[in-house]
Amino acid sequence: MKKRTTTVRALIDPKRKDNVGKILRRMGINHSEAINIFYSLIKEYKGFPFDLKLPDEINDREPNPELMNILKTSIRKNYRLGELLAK
């Protein structure tokens, strides 16, 4: 019988994990579900589902509002796709 799941391990800053965990809970998903969605999107896009590039300016105090809007829009657009692909 084939194993249906496997373990992925990652070292993450504890504060980042806690902050992201709060966001995921508000979205109604846990860390494992988020990772499954992310992996499904990587498979679908054959790479990251977004462009990776350095910002023009780095502001350590607050996230860039424009970037946050882009990410929120991307999450809304890809949530349903990720949910379907994760099944």
Residue pairs with C-beta under 8 A, 6 or more apart in sequence:
8 35
17 31
20 31
20 34
21 31
24 30
24 31
24 33
24 34
27 75
27 79
29 37
33 86
36 82
36 86
37 78
37 79
37 82
37 83
37 85
37 86
38 82
40 81
40 82
40 85
40 86
41 49
41 78
41 81
41 82
41 85
42 48
42 49
43 85
44 81
44 85
49 74
49 78
50 71
50 74
55 64
55 67
